[in-house]
Amino acid sequence: YVDRSSVNRWLKGKDAPAMENQVKIVALRLILIRLLQIFKPETSKKWLLGINAYLGNNRPIDLIKQKRFSEVLAAVEQADAGSYA
């Protein structure tokens, strides 16, 4: 969990995220870019926040927080292929 005030400081350039958070931010951006190639923005957001059967009924955003990026990317590829486990 990151406090909203921390994010505001990062965005204003007053502070930088810890390396662990930087890695999660980069992964989230990559995953979101890929999702936006498949879905509209609102659907991409719902996909990230929704329960995903391919991910063992976990939310993709929760797996990103756990640094399980490759699993989320695999689920994105499955969604693109039209397979929903």
Secondary structure by P-SEA (a helix, b strand, c coil): cccaaaaaaaaaccccccaaaaaaaaaaaaaaaaaaacccaaaaaaaaaccccccccccaaaaaaacaaaaaaaaaaaaaacccc
